[in-house]
Amino acid sequence: MIWVDQTLREGLRIGMDRGKIDSVVKLLQHLQVWMIDVNGKDWHKYNLPSLTTLQKKQLRVRVNETVEELECAYEVGFEKFIFACTLTPGGDLTPPMNALAWAAEKREVNIGLCIENASDFSLAEIEGLWRAVSTMGVTTFIYSDGYSRLNPLSTFKILTSLREKMPIALEFHAHNAYGLATANAFGAMQAGVKYIATAVAGVGVQGQAAMEEVMMIQKRLLGKKNLETETLSYSCSKILSSIGVKLPATKAIIGEDIFAHESGIHVDGVLKNPQLYEIFPPEEVGATRKLVLGKHSGTASIQAKLQQRNIVLSDVDAQCLLKQVRRLAVIHKKAIEDEMLWKMYQDWVV
């Protein structure tokens, strides 16, 4: 599977620190992301310099209808291009595509075609658009669900059909207006599409398929057991910080609190059998389990916390200490830190 990153594109759109571009590219590369999209207009908007060797290898630039945009992108070092367009039914791709194909051939570079609102068209119409440009040197056809029209079943059906009829690389971009981007990306993966657009935590104006979610789908549901995900939480957090986006604490898979447990019943269960509440071990994505001490905690949390300090607390003693923990949590309206618990225990012992 080849992930096509949209995170850096979002970072440039919102004005990220330009000095952090290479660090984001390296982090994505470490996550085995080998294609990173950026908008040509954004690159020039911030007067970014010519591409480094690393950027030339990893970045792909999206251009609109003008040859001038392609030429400008080429001058700063881009070698991979996408012509991205939104069409109305009956629209003609031929004039702009002809001009861009000629410019691409002149520069000896490849160009892909992205129909941003492909899901607005029938299969027959998509095939007609492809036939119109099939002789223009297009190497990749990108089916983008720009207005979130699809569901996983329709995604699978459409892309299975297109794979059979298009003799080039097929790529899928899901959007997330109805919370289906990851599910639709899964449908595309099951249809055999090898290029899937993603973004860390699904960031973007319309939302994207979340990179960490589709990676774990590939590992857990599609059987790619050897996929390395042990740095997923750390890398995703660093990437979002670099582009200026805060990671929600409860974001699935990579959020700081996604493996946090406070309820007494939950803690008791997860200590006895983690699979009751965790679909995979936190270590698999580089996270750690957290037992939170608060007003909903039970004695199992108290005993587990003190066990870390080699102290075995009886059920009766744990119940006494728990009353103090709950009372303080209500007063301060926040969780009780481990050091506070330790101080409470020492005072209580004395």
C-alpha positions in Angstrom: 0.0 0.0 0.0 1.3 3.5 -0.8 0.0 6.3 1.4 -0.3 9.7 -0.3 0.0 12.3 2.4 -2.2 15.4 2.6 -0.9 16.7 6.0 1.9 18.9 4.7 -0.5 20.4 2.1 -2.8 21.4 5.0 0.1 22.7 7.0 1.1 25.0 4.1 -2.4 26.1 3.7 -2.7 27.3 7.3 0.8 28.9 7.3 3.0 26.5 9.1 6.6 27.4 10.0 8.5 27.0 6.7 11.6 25.8 8.6 9.8 22.7 9.7 8.9 21.3 6.2 11.9 19.0 6.0 11.3 17.6 9.6 7.7 16.8 8.6 8.9 15.1 5.4 11.4 13.0 7.4 8.8 12.0 10.0 6.4 11.0 7.2 9.2 9.0 5.5 9.9 7.2 8.8 6.2 6.2 8.8 6.8 4.7 5.3 4.9 7.4 3.5 6.4 7.8 0.0 4.3 10.4 -1.6 3.5 13.8 -0.1 1.2 16.3 -1.9 1.5 20.1 -1.8 -0.3 22.8 -3.7 1.9 24.7 -6.2 0.2 28.0 -5.4 1.0 27.6 -1.7 4.6 26.8 -2.4 5.0 30.1 -4.3 2.7 32.1 -2.0 5.3 31.7 0.8 8.3 32.3 -1.5 9.6 28.8 -0.6 13.1 28.0 -2.1 14.0 25.4 -4.6 13.4 21.8 -3.5 16.1 19.9 -1.5 17.1 16.5 -2.6 14.8 14.9 0.0 11.9 17.1 -1.1 12.4 16.2 -4.8 12.1 12.6 -4.0 9.1 12.8 -1.7 6.9 15.7 -2.9 4.3 15.8 -5.6 2.8 19.1 -6.7 -0.8 19.8 -7.5 -1.4 22.4 -10.2 -4.6 23.8 -11.7 -5.4 24.6 -15.3 -2.5 26.9 -16.2 0.7 25.9 -17.9 2.4 28.8 -16.1 1.8 27.1 -12.7 3.3 23.9 -14.0 6.3 25.8 -15.3 6.8 27.6 -12.0 6.7 24.4 -10.1 9.2 22.8 -12.5 11.6 25.7 -12.0 11.8 25.2 -8.2 12.5 21.4 -8.7 9.2 19.5 -8.7 9.3 16.3 -10.7 5.9 14.8 -10.0 2.7 16.6 -11.0 -1.0 16.3 -10.7 -3.5 18.3 -12.7 -6.4 18.8 -10.2 -9.8 20.0 -11.5 -13.4 20.2 -10.6 -15.8 19.6 -13.5 -19.5 20.1 -14.3 -21.3 17.2 -16.0 -20.6 17.5 -19.7 -17.4 19.5 -19.1 -14.5 19.2 -21.5 -11.1 18.2 -20.1 -9.4 18.2 -23.4 -8.2 21.8 -23.8 -6.5 22.3 -20.4 -5.3 18.7 -20.3 -3.8 19.0 -23.8 -1.8 22.1 -22.8 -0.6 20.6 -19.6 0.3 17.3 -21.2 2.3 19.2 -23.8 4.2 21.1 -21.1 4.8 18.0 -19.1 6.2 16.1 -22.2 8.4 19.1 -23.0 9.9 18.9 -19.5 10.1 15.1 -19.6 8.0 14.7 -16.4 4.9 12.6 -15.6 1.5 14.0 -14.8 -1.5 12.5 -13.0 -5.1 13.6 -13.3 -7.3 14.3 -10.3 -11.0 14.8 -10.7 -11.9 16.5 -7.4 -15.6 15.7 -7.7 -15.4 12.3 -9.4 -18.2 10.9 -7.3 -20.6 13.4 -8.9 -20.2 11.4 -12.2 -21.5 8.0 -13.2 -19.1 5.2 -14.0 -19.9 5.7 -17.7 -19.0 9.4 -17.5 -15.8 8.7 -15.6 -14.8 6.2 -18.3 -15.6 8.8 -21.0 -13.4 11.4 -19.2 -10.6 8.8 -19.1 -10.9 7.9 -22.8 -10.6 11.6 -23.6 -7.2 12.0 -21.9 -5.9 8.4 -22.2 -3.5 9.4 -25.0 -2.1 12.4 -23.2 0.6 10.7 -21.2 -1.4 10.5 -17.9 0.2 8.0 -15.6 -2.2 8.2 -12.6 -5.9 8.7 -12.3 -7.1 10.0 -9.0 -10.7 9.4 -8.0 -11.5 12.1 -5.4 -14.8 12.1 -3.4 -14.6 15.8 -2.9 -18.2 16.3 -1.7 -18.3 13.1 0.4 -21.0 11.3 -1.8 -19.7 7.8 -1.3 -20.2 5.1 1.3 -17.9 2.0 1.7 -20.0 -0.3 -0.5 -20.3 2.2 -3.3 -16.6 3.0 -3.0 -15.7 -0.7 -3.4 -18.0 -1.2 -6.3 -16.9 1.8 -8.3 -13.2 1.4 -7.8 -13.3 -2.4 -8.5 -14.9 -1.5 -11.9 -12.4 1.3 -12.6 -9.5 -1.0 -11.8 -10.7 -3.4 -14.4 -11.0 -0.7 -17.1 -8.1 1.7 -16.5 -4.7 0.3 -17.4 -2.9 2.9 -15.2 -2.3 3.5 -11.5 -5.6 4.3 -9.7 -5.6 6.5 -6.6 -8.4 7.3 -4.1 -9.0 10.4 -2.1 -11.7 10.2 0.5 -13.2 13.3 2.3 -14.9 13.3 5.6 -18.1 15.4 5.7 -20.1 12.5 7.1 -17.3 10.8 9.0 -16.9 8.1 6.4 -13.4 8.9 5.0 -11.6 6.1 6.8 -14.4 3.6 6.0 -14.3 4.6 2.3 -10.5 4.3 2.2 -11.0 0.8 3.6 -13.4 0.1 0.8 -10.9 1.3 -1.7 -8.2 -0.9 -0.2 -10.4 -3.9 -0.4 -11.1 -3.1 -4.1 -7.3 -3.4 -4.7 -6.4 0.3 -4.9 -2.8 0.7 -3.9 -2.6 4.5 -3.6 -4.7 5.9 -0.8 -4.7 9.6 0.3 -4.5 10.1 4.0 -3.7 12.9 6.5 -2.5 12.6 10.1 -5.6 12.7 12.3 -7.6 13.4 9.2 -6.7 17.1 9.1 -8.0 19.3 6.2 -10.7 21.6 5.3 -13.1 18.8 4.3 -11.2 16.2 6.3 -9.3 13.2 5.0 -8.9 9.5 5.9 -6.8 9.5 9.1 -3.4 8.0 8.3 -3.1 6.3 11.7 -6.5 4.6 11.2 -5.9 3.3 7.8 -2.4 2.0 8.8 -3.9 0.1 11.6 -6.6 -1.2 9.3 -3.9 -2.5 7.0 -2.2 -4.2 9.9 -5.1 -5.5 11.9 -7.8 -6.1 9.3 -5.9 -6.8 6.1 -3.2 -9.0 7.8 -0.1 -6.9 7.3 1.3 -8.0 10.6 4.8 -7.0 10.0 3.9 -3.3 9.5 6.0 -1.2 11.9 3.7 1.1 14.0 5.6 1.4 17.2 6.4 5.1 16.7 3.0 6.0 15.3 1.7 8.0 18.3 5.0 9.9 18.7 5.5 10.7 15.0 1.9 11.8 14.4 2.0 14.1 17.4 5.2 15.6 16.2 3.9 16.1 12.7 0.8 17.9 13.9 2.8 20.1 16.3 5.1 21.0 13.4 2.3 22.2 11.2 0.6 24.1 14.0 -2.3 21.7 14.8 -3.2 20.5 18.3 -3.8 16.8 18.6 -7.1 16.1 20.5 -6.4 14.0 23.6 -9.2 11.6 22.7 -8.2 11.1 19.0 -8.5 7.4 18.1 -5.3 5.5 18.2 -2.9 8.4 18.8 -4.6 10.7 21.3 -2.9 11.1 24.7 -5.9 9.8 26.6 -7.0 7.1 24.2 -5.5 4.4 26.5 -6.5 6.2 29.8 -8.9 4.5 32.2 -10.6 6.1 35.2 -13.8 4.2 36.0 -13.3 1.5 38.6 -15.0 -1.1 36.6 -12.8 -0.3 33.5 -9.6 -0.3 35.5 -10.4 -3.6 37.2 -11.2 -5.2 33.8 -8.2 -3.8 31.9 -5.8 -5.0 34.6 -7.3 -8.5 34.4 -7.7 -8.6 30.7 -6.7 -5.6 28.6 -8.6 -6.9 25.5 -11.8 -6.1 27.3 -11.3 -2.4 26.6 -8.3 -2.2 24.3 -8.5 -3.5 20.7 -4.7 -3.7 20.6 -1.9 -3.1 23.2 -0.9 0.6 23.5 2.8 -0.4 22.9 1.8 -1.4 19.4 1.5 2.3 18.5 4.1 3.6 20.9 1.6 4.7 23.5 1.3 3.8 27.2 -1.7 2.8 29.3 -2.7 5.4 31.9 -4.7 4.7 35.0 -6.4 8.0 35.9 -7.3 8.7 39.6 -10.5 10.7 39.8 -14.0 10.8 41.2 -14.9 7.6 39.2 -11.9 5.6 40.3 -12.1 2.3 42.2 -9.8 0.5 44.6 -8.1 -1.4 41.7 -6.5 1.9 40.5 -5.2 2.7 44.0 -3.7 -0.7 44.4 -2.2 -0.8 40.9 -0.6 2.6 41.4 1.0 1.7 44.7 2.0 -1.7 43.4 4.3 0.2 41.1 6.1 1.3 44.2 6.2 -2.3 45.5 3.5 -1.6 48.1 0.7 -4.2 48.5 -2.5 -2.5 49.8 -5.4 -4.5 51.2 -8.9 -4.0 49.9 -9.9 -2.3 53.2 -7.0 0.1 53.2 -7.4 0.8 49.5 -11.1 1.7 50.2 -10.1 4.2 52.9 -7.5 5.9 50.6 -10.0 5.9 47.8 -12.4 8.1 49.7 -9.7 10.8 50.1 -8.8 10.5 46.4 -12.4 11.0 45.3 -13.0 13.9 47.7 -9.9 15.8 46.4 -10.8 15.1 42.8 -14.2 16.7 43.3 -12.7 19.7 45.2 -10.0 20.4 42.6 -12.1 19.3 39.6 -9.2 17.4 38.1 -7.4 14.0 38.3 -5.1 13.2 41.1 -1.4 13.0 40.1 0.6 10.0 41.1 2.9 12.1 43.4 -0.2 13.4 45.2 -1.4 9.9 45.8 2.0 8.9 47.2 1.9 11.9 49.6 -1.6 11.0 50.7 -0.5 7.4 51.3 2.5 8.5 53.3 0.4 10.9 55.4 -2.2 8.2 55.9 0.4 5.6 57.0 1.8 8.1 59.6 
